Amino acid sequence: MSFAAIVASLHGGSGKTLLARVLAEYFILSGRRPLLFDTDTADCRLCACFPHDTLVIDLAHVPDQMTLFDTLAVASPEARVVDVSHQCFRKFFRVMHDIDFVAETRAPSVDLAIFYVGDRNADSYEEALHLRERFGDCAFVAVDNAFTAQPGERIRRGDAYQAFVTHDLRMTIPILEPGSMVALADAEFSLSAFMREPVSLGEATLAPASPAVDARAALRAWLMRMFRQIHRVSRAATMRAEPVSAK
């Protein structure tokens, strides 16, 4: 399987880079250390988490565009993850459309999926619908982020929002307890290394011995839920099989 994940959202602060980071950690744990692309040339937040595995891409430059899309289009045992900055969102998908990139990936059998994170803005869901239609031959994963506030009632009644929440291939970034979020704020904290650690006796008990142990258990449970969802949607994107619902 040659898999490439494009992680995008129309606005900043959606949890997009967090999802890209967890996707990368999932592939590391599965033994397919990924090649990562960070299109945010200012903050480089994904690159900060994986400095040795990430290429920073400036989409304003044609050579960088060629490097990105040529690498994605080649069949490879390495998974690939692209963190599309909201600043270059339209540029990225315009280039992707203009070069007919989805068709380019069919010949080498690259399984391509767009992970799109919605937010509380109406245009976020309108853009999701537009992307799904524009790249109809590419797997589209609708991503809800439980950290963000729900959109207003008027937006929830709209056709674009309804199409997003009823899309068959979807997942949710679940809420994480504040005590466990400290680890996610540390770019050098390896989630895959953490998951490889044996579960301590204290962490496994029903009544944790300390808040720190409780936080570790909560983070482990959160990651397990994320990894299960990523496994299901990536499998469905590859197999083009049964719909997968958020769990």
KEKE-3310 file (N, C-alpha, C; in steps of 0.2 Angstrom, whole numbers, plus 5000, padded with zeros to 4 digits):
npx = (5004:5003:5002:4996:4992:4983:4982:4971:4963:4952:4953:4964:4969:4962:4965:4972:4986:4989:4982:4989:5001:4998:4994:5006:5013:5006:5009:5022:5022:5016:5027:5030:5039:5035:5036:5036:5028:5028:5019:5019:5029:5033:5030:5032:5027:5024:5036:5044:5041:5045:5059:5069:5062:5055:5050:5051:5040:5038:5025:5024:5035:5039:5048:5048:5034:5035:5043:5036:5023:5028:5035:5024:5017:5023:5024:5027:5034:5034:5024:5016:5013:5005:5005:4994:4995:4984:4986:4991:4981:4971:4980:4987:4977:4973:4984:4985:4973:4975:4986:4980:4982:4976:4973:4986:4991:4985:4990:5003:4997:4994:4987:4977:4971:4961:4961:4950:4948:4934:4927:4919:4914:4904:4909:4919:4912:4906:4917:4922:4913:4914:4928:4926:4918:4926:4937:4933:4937:4946:4949:4939:4940:4930:4933:4929:4932:4932:4937:4934:4922:4904:4897:4885:4866:4860:4870:4872:4860:4861:4864:4877:4884:4876:4879:4892:4892:4886:4893:4901:4914:4923:4930:4933:4942:4945:4940:4953:4959:4964:4976:4983:4986:4997:5008:5006:5009:5022:5034:5044:5041:5038:5025:5023:5034:5030:5019:5024:5030:5029:5014:5012:5010:5003:4997:4988:4978:4962:4960:4970:4987:4992:4989:4998:5000:4987:4985:4994:4987:4976:4980:4986:4974:4967:4975:4975:4961:4962:4971:4964:4954:4961:4966:4955:4949:4960:4961:4949:4949:4959:4955:4943:4931:4918:4908:4915:4912:4913:4920)
npy = (4994:5011:5026:5042:5056:5071:5084:5096:5113:5126:5137:5144:5137:5125:5113:5105:5103:5096:5084:5080:5077:5067:5057:5055:5049:5038:5031:5029:5020:5009:5005:5011:5023:5039:5051:5068:5084:5101:5115:5127:5140:5149:5146:5133:5121:5107:5102:5105:5095:5084:5085:5078:5071:5079:5090:5106:5116:5128:5135:5145:5145:5137:5126:5120:5116:5106:5097:5093:5088:5079:5069:5064:5058:5046:5029:5021:5013:5020:5030:5046:5062:5077:5093:5105:5122:5135:5147:5145:5137:5138:5140:5128:5118:5123:5121:5108:5104:5110:5103:5090:5081:5070:5061:5058:5050:5038:5029:5024:5018:5025:5028:5041:5052:5065:5074:5083:5096:5102:5118:5131:5140:5145:5146:5136:5124:5125:5125:5113:5105:5109:5105:5091:5088:5093:5085:5072:5059:5056:5050:5057:5063:5068:5078:5080:5092:5090:5099:5112:5125:5121:5125:5139:5138:5141:5139:5125:5120:5122:5116:5113:5110:5099:5090:5088:5082:5071:5064:5049:5044:5047:5055:5059:5071:5069:5076:5080:5078:5093:5091:5082:5088:5095:5087:5087:5100:5100:5100:5091:5080:5063:5054:5042:5035:5036:5028:5016:5013:5002:4999:5006:4999:5008:5016:5007:5004:5006:5017:5029:5033:5046:5063:5064:5051:5049:5058:5053:5041:5045:5052:5041:5034:5043:5043:5030:5030:5039:5033:5021:5026:5032:5021:5014:5024:5025:5013:5011:5021:5016:5003:5006:5003:4998:5011:5021:5026:5039:5035)
npz = (5000:4995:5003:5005:5014:5014:5024:5029:5032:5031:5039:5052:5068:5069:5073:5064:5062:5073:5070:5059:5065:5073:5064:5058:5069:5070:5058:5061:5072:5065:5058:5046:5043:5040:5027:5028:5025:5027:5025:5031:5031:5040:5054:5055:5062:5061:5057:5068:5076:5070:5065:5057:5048:5040:5026:5023:5013:5002:4994:4986:4977:4962:4960:4973:4973:4963:4969:4980:4974:4965:4973:4981:4971:4967:4969:4985:4999:5010:5020:5017:5023:5022:5028:5026:5026:5032:5026:5014:5008:4997:4986:4986:4983:4971:4963:4964:4957:4945:4939:4938:4948:4955:4945:4941:4952:4950:4941:4947:4958:4970:4985:4989:5001:5007:5022:5030:5041:5049:5056:5066:5057:5043:5030:5031:5030:5017:5009:5012:5005:4992:4990:4991:4980:4970:4970:4967:4964:4974:4990:5003:5019:5032:5046:5062:5076:5093:5101:5097:5097:5093:5078:5075:5076:5064:5054:5056:5051:5038:5021:5017:5029:5034:5024:5027:5040:5038:5030:5024:5027:5040:5055:5072:5082:5098:5114:5125:5142:5151:5159:5152:5140:5141:5137:5123:5119:5119:5107:5105:5112:5109:5103:5098:5104:5117:5117:5115:5127:5142:5150:5166:5182:5191:5182:5176:5185:5192:5201:5199:5206:5207:5200:5189:5184:5181:5171:5161:5158:5153:5141:5134:5132:5124:5113:5108:5104:5094:5085:5082:5074:5064:5058:5053:5044:5035:5030:5024:5015:5007:5003:4997:5003:5015:5022:5035:5051:5064:5080)
capx = (5000:5006:4997:4997:4987:4983:4978:4969:4957:4951:4955:4969:4967:4957:4968:4975:4993:4989:4980:4995:5006:4996:4995:5014:5015:5002:5013:5029:5021:5015:5033:5031:5041:5033:5040:5032:5029:5026:5019:5019:5036:5034:5030:5035:5025:5025:5043:5047:5039:5049:5064:5073:5058:5050:5053:5047:5038:5036:5021:5025:5040:5037:5052:5045:5028:5037:5046:5030:5018:5031:5036:5018:5014:5027:5022:5032:5031:5034:5018:5017:5008:5006:5001:4993:4994:4978:4988:4992:4976:4969:4986:4989:4972:4973:4989:4983:4968:4978:4990:4977:4986:4973:4974:4993:4992:4981:4995:5007:4992:4995:4980:4977:4966:4961:4958:4948:4945:4929:4927:4913:4913:4900:4913:4922:4908:4905:4923:4923:4908:4918:4933:4924:4915:4931:4942:4928:4940:4950:4945:4938:4939:4927:4936:4927:4937:4928:4940:4932:4915:4900:4894:4878:4861:4859:4875:4870:4854:4863:4866:4885:4885:4873:4883:4899:4891:4883:4898:4902:4921:4924:4933:4933:4947:4941:4942:4958:4959:4969:4982:4987:4988:5004:5013:5005:5012:5029:5035:5049:5038:5036:5019:5024:5038:5026:5014:5028:5032:5024:5009:5014:5005:4999:4993:4983:4973:4956:4961:4977:4990:4993:4987:5002:4998:4980:4986:4997:4982:4971:4984:4986:4967:4966:4979:4972:4955:4964:4974:4959:4950:4965:4967:4949:4948:4965:4959:4943:4952:4963:4951:4936:4926:4912:4908:4917:4909:4917:4919)
capy = (5000:5017:5030:5049:5060:5078:5087:5103:5116:5133:5142:5142:5135:5120:5106:5102:5101:5091:5078:5078:5075:5060:5053:5053:5045:5031:5027:5027:5014:5004:5002:5014:5029:5043:5057:5073:5090:5106:5120:5133:5142:5154:5143:5126:5117:5100:5101:5106:5089:5079:5089:5074:5068:5084:5095:5113:5117:5135:5134:5151:5143:5131:5120:5117:5113:5100:5092:5090:5084:5073:5064:5061:5054:5040:5024:5020:5009:5026:5034:5053:5067:5084:5098:5111:5128:5138:5153:5143:5132:5139:5139:5121:5114:5125:5118:5101:5103:5112:5097:5084:5077:5064:5056:5056:5045:5032:5024:5021:5016:5029:5029:5048:5054:5072:5074:5090:5098:5108:5122:5134:5145:5143:5144:5130:5118:5126:5123:5105:5102:5111:5100:5084:5088:5095:5079:5066:5052:5055:5049:5063:5061:5073:5077:5085:5093:5091:5105:5118:5126:5120:5131:5141:5134:5143:5135:5118:5119:5123:5110:5111:5107:5093:5086:5086:5078:5064:5060:5042:5043:5053:5054:5065:5072:5069:5080:5078:5082:5098:5089:5078:5092:5098:5083:5089:5106:5099:5097:5086:5074:5058:5051:5035:5032:5035:5022:5010:5012:4998:5003:5005:4996:5013:5018:5002:5004:5010:5023:5031:5035:5053:5066:5063:5045:5049:5061:5048:5036:5049:5053:5034:5032:5047:5041:5024:5031:5042:5028:5016:5030:5033:5014:5013:5028:5024:5006:5012:5025:5011:4998:5009:4998:5000:5017:5021:5031:5041:5032)
capz = (5000:4995:5006:5006:5017:5014:5030:5028:5035:5028:5044:5057:5075:5069:5075:5058:5063:5078:5067:5055:5069:5076:5058:5057:5074:5068:5053:5064:5075:5061:5055:5040:5045:5035:5024:5030:5022:5031:5020:5034:5031:5046:5061:5054:5068:5060:5056:5074:5079:5066:5061:5053:5043:5037:5021:5023:5006:5000:4988:4981:4973:4958:4962:4979:4971:4960:4974:4984:4971:4962:4978:4982:4965:4966:4974:4989:5005:5015:5020:5016:5026:5020:5033:5022:5030:5030:5022:5007:5007:4990:4982:4986:4980:4964:4959:4964:4952:4938:4936:4938:4952:4957:4940:4941:4957:4949:4938:4952:4963:4976:4989:4992:5005:5010:5029:5030:5048:5049:5062:5067:5052:5038:5024:5032:5027:5010:5006:5012:5000:4986:4989:4990:4973:4965:4969:4968:4964:4980:4997:5007:5026:5036:5053:5068:5082:5098:5105:5095:5098:5088:5074:5077:5073:5057:5050:5057:5047:5031:5017:5017:5036:5034:5020:5030:5046:5036:5025:5027:5029:5045:5061:5077:5087:5104:5119:5130:5148:5151:5162:5147:5134:5142:5132:5116:5118:5118:5100:5106:5115:5104:5105:5097:5109:5123:5116:5116:5134:5145:5155:5173:5187:5193:5176:5174:5191:5192:5205:5199:5212:5207:5194:5184:5182:5178:5164:5156:5156:5148:5135:5131:5130:5118:5107:5106:5100:5087:5081:5079:5069:5058:5055:5050:5038:5030:5027:5020:5009:5003:5000:4995:5006:5018:5026:5042:5055:5069:5086)
cpx = (5004:5001:5000:4991:4988:4979:4977:4963:4957:4954:4961:4966:4962:4959:4971:4982:4993:4987:4986:5000:5004:4996:5002:5016:5012:5007:5020:5028:5019:5021:5034:5033:5039:5037:5034:5033:5025:5025:5018:5027:5038:5035:5033:5033:5026:5032:5047:5046:5044:5054:5068:5069:5054:5054:5048:5046:5036:5032:5021:5031:5039:5042:5050:5038:5030:5039:5040:5026:5022:5033:5029:5015:5018:5025:5028:5030:5031:5027:5020:5011:5010:5001:5000:4991:4988:4980:4989:4986:4973:4974:4987:4984:4971:4978:4988:4978:4971:4982:4987:4980:4983:4974:4982:4995:4989:4986:4999:5003:4994:4988:4981:4971:4966:4957:4956:4945:4940:4930:4920:4911:4909:4904:4917:4919:4907:4911:4924:4919:4911:4923:4931:4921:4921:4936:4938:4931:4945:4946:4945:4936:4936:4930:4932:4932:4933:4931:4936:4924:4910:4898:4887:4872:4860:4864:4873:4864:4856:4865:4873:4886:4882:4877:4889:4898:4888:4888:4900:4909:4923:4927:4932:4939:4944:4944:4948:4958:4965:4976:4986:4989:4995:5009:5012:5008:5019:5031:5040:5047:5035:5030:5020:5029:5034:5022:5018:5030:5027:5020:5011:5008:5000:4994:4987:4978:4967:4956:4968:4980:4991:4990:4991:5001:4992:4981:4989:4992:4977:4974:4984:4979:4965:4969:4977:4966:4957:4967:4969:4955:4954:4966:4961:4948:4953:4964:4954:4945:4956:4959:4944:4931:4920:4913:4911:4915:4914:4915:4923)
cpy = (5006:5023:5037:5052:5067:5081:5094:5106:5123:5138:5139:5140:5129:5113:5102:5099:5096:5084:5076:5075:5068:5055:5051:5048:5038:5028:5025:5020:5008:5001:5005:5021:5034:5049:5063:5080:5095:5112:5127:5135:5147:5150:5136:5121:5110:5098:5101:5099:5083:5082:5085:5071:5073:5089:5101:5115:5124:5135:5140:5150:5137:5125:5116:5113:5106:5095:5089:5085:5078:5067:5061:5057:5047:5035:5022:5017:5015:5029:5041:5057:5074:5089:5104:5117:5132:5144:5151:5137:5132:5138:5132:5117:5117:5122:5111:5099:5104:5106:5091:5079:5070:5059:5054:5051:5039:5027:5021:5018:5019:5030:5036:5049:5062:5072:5081:5091:5104:5112:5125:5139:5142:5141:5138:5124:5119:5124:5116:5102:5103:5106:5093:5083:5089:5089:5073:5059:5051:5054:5055:5061:5068:5073:5083:5086:5094:5097:5111:5119:5124:5126:5133:5137:5135:5139:5127:5116:5119:5116:5108:5108:5100:5088:5083:5081:5071:5061:5054:5041:5049:5050:5060:5065:5073:5074:5077:5082:5087:5095:5085:5082:5095:5094:5085:5096:5106:5096:5091:5079:5069:5054:5043:5031:5031:5029:5016:5008:5007:5002:5001:5002:5002:5016:5014:5002:5008:5017:5025:5034:5042:5056:5065:5057:5045:5053:5057:5043:5039:5050:5046:5033:5036:5045:5035:5025:5035:5037:5023:5020:5030:5026:5013:5017:5027:5018:5007:5016:5021:5006:5000:5004:5001:5007:5016:5027:5033:5037:5034)
cpz = (5000:4997:5007:5008:5017:5020:5029:5031:5032:5033:5049:5064:5075:5072:5070:5059:5068:5075:5062:5059:5072:5070:5057:5062:5073:5063:5056:5068:5071:5057:5048:5041:5039:5033:5025:5026:5026:5026:5024:5035:5037:5052:5060:5060:5067:5060:5063:5078:5076:5062:5056:5047:5039:5032:5022:5016:5006:4994:4983:4976:4969:4959:4968:4978:4968:4964:4978:4980:4967:4967:4980:4977:4964:4972:4978:4996:5011:5014:5019:5020:5024:5025:5028:5026:5028:5025:5015:5004:4999:4985:4981:4982:4972:4960:4959:4958:4945:4935:4936:4942:4954:4951:4939:4946:4955:4946:4942:4958:4970:4979:4992:4996:5008:5017:5030:5037:5047:5056:5062:5062:5046:5032:5025:5029:5020:5006:5006:5006:4993:4985:4987:4983:4968:4964:4971:4968:4969:4986:5001:5014:5030:5043:5057:5073:5088:5103:5103:5096:5092:5084:5076:5073:5066:5052:5050:5052:5039:5027:5017:5024:5036:5030:5023:5036:5044:5031:5028:5030:5033:5051:5066:5081:5093:5109:5123:5136:5148:5154:5157:5141:5135:5137:5125:5114:5117:5112:5100:5109:5110:5107:5104:5102:5116:5123:5117:5123:5137:5150:5162:5177:5189:5188:5175:5179:5189:5195:5204:5205:5212:5200:5188:5180:5178:5171:5159:5154:5151:5142:5131:5128:5124:5112:5104:5102:5094:5083:5078:5074:5063:5054:5051:5044:5033:5027:5022:5014:5004:4999:4996:4997:5009:5021:5033:5046:5061:5076:5091)
residu = (MET:SER:PHE:ALA:ALA:ILE:VAL:ALA:SER:LEU:HIS:GLY:GLY:SER:GLY:LYS:THR:LEU:LEU:ALA:ARG:VAL:LEU:ALA:GLU:TYR:PHE:ILE:LEU:SER:GLY:ARG:ARG:PRO:LEU:LEU:PHE:ASP:THR:ASP:THR:ALA:ASP:CYS:ARG:LEU:CYS:ALA:CYS:PHE:PRO:HIS:ASP:THR:LEU:VAL:ILE:ASP:LEU:ALA:HIS:VAL:PRO:ASP:GLN:MET:THR:LEU:PHE:ASP:THR:LEU:ALA:VAL:ALA:SER:PRO:GLU:ALA:ARG:VAL:VAL:ASP:VAL:SER:HIS:GLN:CYS:PHE:ARG:LYS:PHE:PHE:ARG:VAL:MET:HIS:ASP:ILE:ASP:PHE:VAL:ALA:GLU:THR:ARG:ALA:PRO:SER:VAL:ASP:LEU:ALA:ILE:PHE:TYR:VAL:GLY:ASP:ARG:ASN:ALA:ASP:SER:TYR:GLU:GLU:ALA:LEU:HIS:LEU:ARG:GLU:ARG:PHE:GLY:ASP:CYS:ALA:PHE:VAL:ALA:VAL:ASP:ASN:ALA:PHE:THR:ALA:GLN:PRO:GLY:GLU:ARG:ILE:ARG:ARG:GLY:ASP:ALA:TYR:GLN:ALA:PHE:VAL:THR:HIS:ASP:LEU:ARG:MET:THR:ILE:PRO:ILE:LEU:GLU:PRO:GLY:SER:MET:VAL:ALA:LEU:ALA:ASP:ALA:GLU:PHE:SER:LEU:SER:ALA:PHE:MET:ARG:GLU:PRO:VAL:SER:LEU:GLY:GLU:ALA:THR:LEU:ALA:PRO:ALA:SER:PRO:ALA:VAL:ASP:ALA:ARG:ALA:ALA:LEU:ARG:ALA:TRP:LEU:MET:ARG:MET:PHE:ARG:GLN:ILE:HIS:ARG:VAL:SER:ARG:ALA:ALA:THR:MET:ARG:ALA:GLU:PRO:VAL:SER:ALA:LYS)
# end
